[in-house]
Amino acid sequence: MPNTIKLRADAFRKAVLLAGFRSDYGLAKAMDVNRSTVARVFNGDLQPGAAFIAGALTALEPMEFHDLFEIVPAHSVRTPDANDR
């Protein structure tokens, strides 16, 4: 399994507030993604994809990748087993 990218939720939320965005709608518009995508990534229901990452880095400039995201090594990603379903 390849490495994955995880949102640094606390840092992301702080950057959003510092940038002056007061709603997921305004942020999503500036990122050029759907509002539901912002909410789902922030809640951990969806991994950030290329469009989300690029949009976040554009909308939240001068933040950089490592400020908002972390790379999670494949061996530390837990996959659900039968007991989780």
MDTraj code that builds the backbone (N, CA, C; nanometers):
import mdtraj as md
import numpy as np

residues = "MET PRO ASN THR ILE LYS LEU ARG ALA ASP ALA PHE ARG LYS ALA VAL LEU LEU ALA GLY PHE ARG SER ASP TYR GLY LEU ALA LYS ALA MET ASP VAL ASN ARG SER THR VAL ALA ARG VAL PHE ASN GLY ASP LEU GLN PRO GLY ALA ALA PHE ILE ALA GLY ALA LEU THR ALA LEU GLU PRO MET GLU PHE HIS ASP LEU PHE GLU ILE VAL PRO ALA HIS SER VAL ARG THR PRO ASP ALA ASN ASP ARG".split()
xyz = np.array([
    [0.0849, -0.1180, 0.0000],
    [0.0000, 0.0000, 0.0000],
    [0.0893, 0.1242, 0.0000],
    [0.0594, 0.2223, -0.0829],
    [0.1423, 0.3433, -0.0913],
    [0.1197, 0.4358, 0.0283],
    [0.2099, 0.5306, 0.0446],
    [0.1930, 0.6333, 0.1472],
    [0.0670, 0.7133, 0.1183],
    [0.0115, 0.7771, 0.2214],
    [-0.1062, 0.8607, 0.2037],
    [-0.0782, 1.0008, 0.2587],
    [-0.1655, 1.0911, 0.2269],
    [-0.1542, 1.2288, 0.2745],
    [-0.2708, 1.2557, 0.3685],
    [-0.2384, 1.3146, 0.4819],
    [-0.3393, 1.3456, 0.5829],
    [-0.3390, 1.4955, 0.6097],
    [-0.4573, 1.5505, 0.6266],
    [-0.4727, 1.6911, 0.6599],
    [-0.4319, 1.7138, 0.8048],
    [-0.3542, 1.8177, 0.8307],
    [-0.3265, 1.8612, 0.9676],
    [-0.4432, 1.9513, 1.0063],
    [-0.5478, 1.8906, 1.0604],
    [-0.6762, 1.9587, 1.0802],
    [-0.6645, 2.0855, 1.1644],
    [-0.5925, 2.0810, 1.2750],
    [-0.5811, 2.1998, 1.3606],
    [-0.5103, 2.3136, 1.2874],
    [-0.4003, 2.2825, 1.2227],
    [-0.3245, 2.3841, 1.1488],
    [-0.4071, 2.4378, 1.0325],
    [-0.4805, 2.3499, 0.9657],
    [-0.5645, 2.3916, 0.8536],
    [-0.6717, 2.4892, 0.9007],
    [-0.7409, 2.4552, 1.0088],
    [-0.8480, 2.5408, 1.0604],
    [-0.7928, 2.6767, 1.1021],
    [-0.6769, 2.6800, 1.1666],
    [-0.6144, 2.8071, 1.2064],
    [-0.5792, 2.8903, 1.0834],
    [-0.5245, 2.8259, 0.9813],
    [-0.4882, 2.8970, 0.8585],
    [-0.6119, 2.9541, 0.7906],
    [-0.7209, 2.8793, 0.7921],
    [-0.8464, 2.9249, 0.7319],
    [-0.8960, 3.0506, 0.8036],
    [-0.8938, 3.0492, 0.9353],
    [-0.9402, 3.1653, 1.0115],
    [-0.8485, 3.2850, 0.9912],
    [-0.7175, 3.2617, 0.9913],
    [-0.6226, 3.3707, 0.9694],
    [-0.6368, 3.4319, 0.8305],
    [-0.6760, 3.3494, 0.7339],
    [-0.6954, 3.3981, 0.5967],
    [-0.8275, 3.4738, 0.5817],
    [-0.9120, 3.4685, 0.6844],
    [-1.0362, 3.5446, 0.6822],
    [-1.1577, 3.4708, 0.6312],
    [-1.1460, 3.3416, 0.6078],
    [-1.2619, 3.2642, 0.5611],
    [-1.3493, 3.2316, 0.6814],
    [-1.4784, 3.2634, 0.6704],
    [-1.5701, 3.2414, 0.7818],
    [-1.6675, 3.1267, 0.7557],
    [-1.6594, 3.0665, 0.6378],
    [-1.7486, 2.9555, 0.6065],
    [-1.6783, 2.8566, 0.5145],
    [-1.7250, 2.7323, 0.5193],
    [-1.6726, 2.6311, 0.4264],
    [-1.7042, 2.6699, 0.2824],
    [-1.8174, 2.7378, 0.2632],
    [-1.8558, 2.7791, 0.1283],
    [-1.7537, 2.8762, 0.0694],
    [-1.7181, 2.9790, 0.1459],
    [-1.6207, 3.0768, 0.0974],
    [-1.4853, 3.0145, 0.0721],
    [-1.4445, 2.9270, 0.1622],
    [-1.3170, 2.8574, 0.1453],
    [-1.3209, 2.7685, 0.0221],
    [-1.4275, 2.6911, 0.0072],
    [-1.4400, 2.6010, -0.1073],
    [-1.4368, 2.6774, -0.2385],
    [-1.5021, 2.7930, -0.2412],
    [-1.5027, 2.8746, -0.3623],
    [-1.3607, 2.9211, -0.3949],
    [-1.2864, 2.9644, -0.2936],
    [-1.1484, 3.0092, -0.3156],
    [-1.0568, 2.8936, -0.3560],
    [-1.0903, 2.7729, -0.3095],
    [-1.0103, 2.6545, -0.3424],
    [-1.0531, 2.5913, -0.4743],
    [-1.1686, 2.6318, -0.5267],
    [-1.2263, 2.5755, -0.6488],
    [-1.2583, 2.4265, -0.6332],
    [-1.3170, 2.3932, -0.5170],
    [-1.3671, 2.2577, -0.4905],
    [-1.5066, 2.2705, -0.4312],
    [-1.5781, 2.1596, -0.4199],
    [-1.7108, 2.1603, -0.3600],
    [-1.7016, 2.1816, -0.2095],
    [-1.8027, 2.2474, -0.1543],
    [-1.8077, 2.2689, -0.0099],
    [-1.8078, 2.1363, 0.0647],
    [-1.8777, 2.0384, 0.0109],
    [-1.8825, 1.9077, 0.0763],
    [-1.7446, 1.8424, 0.0798],
    [-1.6619, 1.8698, -0.0188],
    [-1.5263, 1.8147, -0.0201],
    [-1.4457, 1.8722, 0.0954],
    [-1.4587, 2.0018, 0.1174],
    [-1.3881, 2.0652, 0.2295],
    [-1.4315, 2.0004, 0.3608],
    [-1.5606, 1.9875, 0.3809],
    [-1.6129, 1.9294, 0.5044],
    [-1.5690, 1.7841, 0.5211],
    [-1.5748, 1.7059, 0.4148],
    [-1.5401, 1.5637, 0.4242],
    [-1.3919, 1.5431, 0.4513],
    [-1.3061, 1.6234, 0.3896],
    [-1.1616, 1.6122, 0.4173],
    [-1.1341, 1.6568, 0.5601],
    [-1.1921, 1.7681, 0.6022],
    [-1.1692, 1.8180, 0.7372],
    [-1.2158, 1.7185, 0.8425],
    [-1.3267, 1.6514, 0.8180],
    [-1.3807, 1.5535, 0.9124],
    [-1.3088, 1.4191, 0.9067],
    [-1.2210, 1.4008, 0.8100],
    [-1.1480, 1.2753, 0.7980],
    [-1.2210, 1.1684, 0.7206],
    [-1.3318, 1.2049, 0.6579],
    [-1.4092, 1.1080, 0.5801],
    [-1.3518, 1.0865, 0.4408],
    [-1.2635, 1.1752, 0.3976],
    [-1.2058, 1.1709, 0.2638],
    [-1.0607, 1.2153, 0.2725],
    [-0.9727, 1.1448, 0.2025],
    [-0.8332, 1.1868, 0.1963],
    [-0.8207, 1.3028, 0.0989],
    [-0.7339, 1.3986, 0.1303],
    [-0.7171, 1.5106, 0.0379],
    [-0.6544, 1.4649, -0.0931],
    [-0.7162, 1.5032, -0.2029],
    [-0.6635, 1.4713, -0.3352],
    [-0.5871, 1.5896, -0.3916],
    [-0.5417, 1.5737, -0.5134],
    [-0.4593, 1.6764, -0.5773],
    [-0.5316, 1.8105, -0.5877],
    [-0.6595, 1.8106, -0.6263],
    [-0.7336, 1.9358, -0.6404],
    [-0.7498, 2.0044, -0.5052],
    [-0.7761, 1.9270, -0.4006],
    [-0.7913, 1.9845, -0.2664],
    [-0.6592, 2.0442, -0.2194],
    [-0.5520, 1.9706, -0.2361],
    [-0.4206, 2.0181, -0.1922],
    [-0.3813, 2.1455, -0.2668],
    [-0.3947, 2.1431, -0.3985],
    [-0.3603, 2.2611, -0.4789],
    [-0.4481, 2.3796, -0.4410],
    [-0.5766, 2.3555, -0.4215],
    [-0.6676, 2.4626, -0.3833],
    [-0.6351, 2.5203, -0.2470],
    [-0.6020, 2.4335, -0.1532],
    [-0.5668, 2.4799, -0.0187],
    [-0.4402, 2.5644, -0.0219],
    [-0.3403, 2.5190, -0.0950],
    [-0.2150, 2.5935, -0.1020],
    [-0.2328, 2.7275, -0.1725],
    [-0.3259, 2.7349, -0.2669],
    [-0.3548, 2.8599, -0.3361],
    [-0.4340, 2.9545, -0.2463],
    [-0.5414, 2.9046, -0.1862],
    [-0.6294, 2.9876, -0.1041],
    [-0.5641, 3.0307, 0.0269],
    [-0.4745, 2.9479, 0.0787],
    [-0.4154, 2.9754, 0.2095],
    [-0.2691, 3.0177, 0.2007],
    [-0.2309, 3.0711, 0.0852],
    [-0.0957, 3.1209, 0.0670],
    [-0.0663, 3.2236, 0.1759],
    [0.0445, 3.2237, 0.2412],
    [0.1740, 3.1635, 0.2097],
    [0.1987, 3.0281, 0.2761],
    [0.0929, 2.9608, 0.3240],
    [0.1114, 2.8290, 0.3846],
    [0.1719, 2.7350, 0.2812],
    [0.2534, 2.6427, 0.3302],
    [0.3175, 2.5444, 0.2434],
    [0.2642, 2.4059, 0.2746],
    [0.2949, 2.3127, 0.1867],
    [0.2441, 2.1759, 0.1996],
    [0.2634, 2.1211, 0.3406],
    [0.3842, 2.1275, 0.3923],
    [0.4133, 2.0670, 0.5230],
    [0.3425, 2.1379, 0.6386],
    [0.2942, 2.2608, 0.6156],
    [0.2185, 2.3313, 0.7185],
    [0.0778, 2.2746, 0.7331],
    [0.0207, 2.2267, 0.6234],
    [-0.1194, 2.1852, 0.6206],
    [-0.1415, 2.0348, 0.6093],
    [-0.0390, 1.9634, 0.5625],
    [-0.0542, 1.8203, 0.5355],
    [0.0645, 1.7432, 0.5902],
    [0.0425, 1.6155, 0.6124],
    [0.1526, 1.5270, 0.6497],
    [0.1445, 1.3999, 0.5662],
    [0.2601, 1.3434, 0.5392],
    [0.2662, 1.2167, 0.4667],
    [0.2668, 1.1055, 0.5701],
    [0.1731, 1.0140, 0.5557],
    [0.1601, 0.9026, 0.6479],
    [0.2165, 0.7787, 0.5799],
    [0.3229, 0.7197, 0.6374],
    [0.3812, 0.5993, 0.5768],
    [0.2788, 0.4859, 0.5693],
    [0.2885, 0.4087, 0.4655],
    [0.1924, 0.3014, 0.4404],
    [0.1805, 0.2052, 0.5572],
    [0.2897, 0.1744, 0.6223],
    [0.2853, 0.0756, 0.7301],
    [0.2107, 0.1268, 0.8531],
    [0.1853, 0.2583, 0.8643],
    [0.1141, 0.3104, 0.9803],
    [-0.0341, 0.3326, 0.9536],
    [-0.0772, 0.3081, 0.8306],
    [-0.2181, 0.3235, 0.7957],
    [-0.2897, 0.1948, 0.8328],
    [-0.3890, 0.2056, 0.9202],
    [-0.4634, 0.0891, 0.9658],
    [-0.5823, 0.0684, 0.8722],
    [-0.5957, -0.0512, 0.8228],
    [-0.7113, -0.0836, 0.7393],
    [-0.8177, -0.1489, 0.8263],
    [-0.9447, -0.1194, 0.8018],
    [-1.0521, -0.1781, 0.8834],
    [-1.0562, -0.3293, 0.8685],
    [-1.0801, -0.3968, 0.9791],
    [-1.0985, -0.5412, 0.9709],
    [-1.2475, -0.5736, 0.9910],
    [-1.2786, -0.6990, 0.9934],
    [-1.4189, -0.7410, 1.0027],
    [-1.4866, -0.6888, 1.1291],
    [-1.4134, -0.6693, 1.2374],
    [-1.4721, -0.6208, 1.3635],
    [-1.5130, -0.4748, 1.3549],
    [-1.4581, -0.3991, 1.2605],
    [-1.4902, -0.2563, 1.2458],
    [-1.6156, -0.2328, 1.1631],
    [-1.6669, -0.3351, 1.1014],
    [-1.7811, -0.3163, 1.0105],
    [-1.9102, -0.3335, 1.0794],
])
top = md.Topology()
chain = top.add_chain()
for i, resn in enumerate(residues, 1):
    res = top.add_residue(resn, chain, resSeq=i)
    for name in ("N", "CA", "C"):
        top.add_atom(name, md.element.get_by_symbol(name[0]), res)
traj = md.Trajectory(xyz[None], top)
